[in-house]
Amino acid sequence: SKILVQSIINIGISGTMELDLQLYKDVGGGGYSAVSNSGITQNRITTTNSSESMLFLDSPSTTSAVSFKVYYKVSANTVYINYTYSGDSVGSSIILMEVGA
């Protein structure tokens, strides 16, 4: 089977910056590593709120537990994960769906 991974990360951005989001995967408790071709880079010009989404089809080839996380990095200023730049709380999600081969 394959796993379709969909993440929706809600963020508030204060100022001009570059934002990198990257999907990471752990198989069987062996530690998280970056999933190639799953990241996005966004260049922001103004203070804003945004929903950034990623979609990735994984072929884990294992019977061990598989976990996913989204890591982020910013070049400058401030990013608020799960909050608007004005401080309102919003949610984010990672949805995993098993799909047939």
Rosetta blueprint (number, residue, H / E / L):
1 S L
2 K E
3 I E
4 L E
5 V E
6 Q E
7 S E
8 I E
9 I E
10 N E
11 I E
12 G E
13 I E
14 S E
15 G L
16 T L
17 M E
18 E E
19 L E
20 D E
21 L E
22 Q E
23 L E
24 Y E
25 K E
26 D E
27 V E
28 G L
29 G L
30 G L
31 G L
32 Y L
33 S E
34 A E
35 V L
36 S L
37 N L
38 S L
39 G L
40 I E
41 T E
42 Q E
43 N E
44 R E
45 I L
46 T L
47 T L
48 T E
49 N E
50 S E
51 S E
52 E E
53 S E
54 M E
55 L E
56 F E
57 L E
58 D E
59 S L
60 P L
61 S L
62 T L
63 T L
64 S L
65 A L
66 V E
67 S E
68 F E
69 K E
70 V E
71 Y E
72 Y E
73 K E
74 V E
75 S L
76 A L
77 N L
78 T E
79 V E
80 Y E
81 I E
82 N L
83 Y E
84 T L
85 Y L
86 S L
87 G L
88 D L
89 S E
90 V L
91 G L
92 S L
93 S E
94 I E
95 I E
96 L E
97 M E
98 E E
99 V E
100 G L
101 A L
